[in-house]
């Protein structure tokens, strides 16, 4: 492996974030998730599907 290839691989690893345990956006992500759940529940209730 060359130095250029190693540097490219390291950069790609940093960019390819998957939201794993190291991501620290927990509060905002939780709030947005629960907001989405509530909006979908309100939409389903208005349609009378349940």
Secondary structure, DSSP 8 states (H G I E B T S, - for coil): --HHHHHHHHHHHHH-----TT---HHHHHHHHHHHHHHHHHHHHHHT--
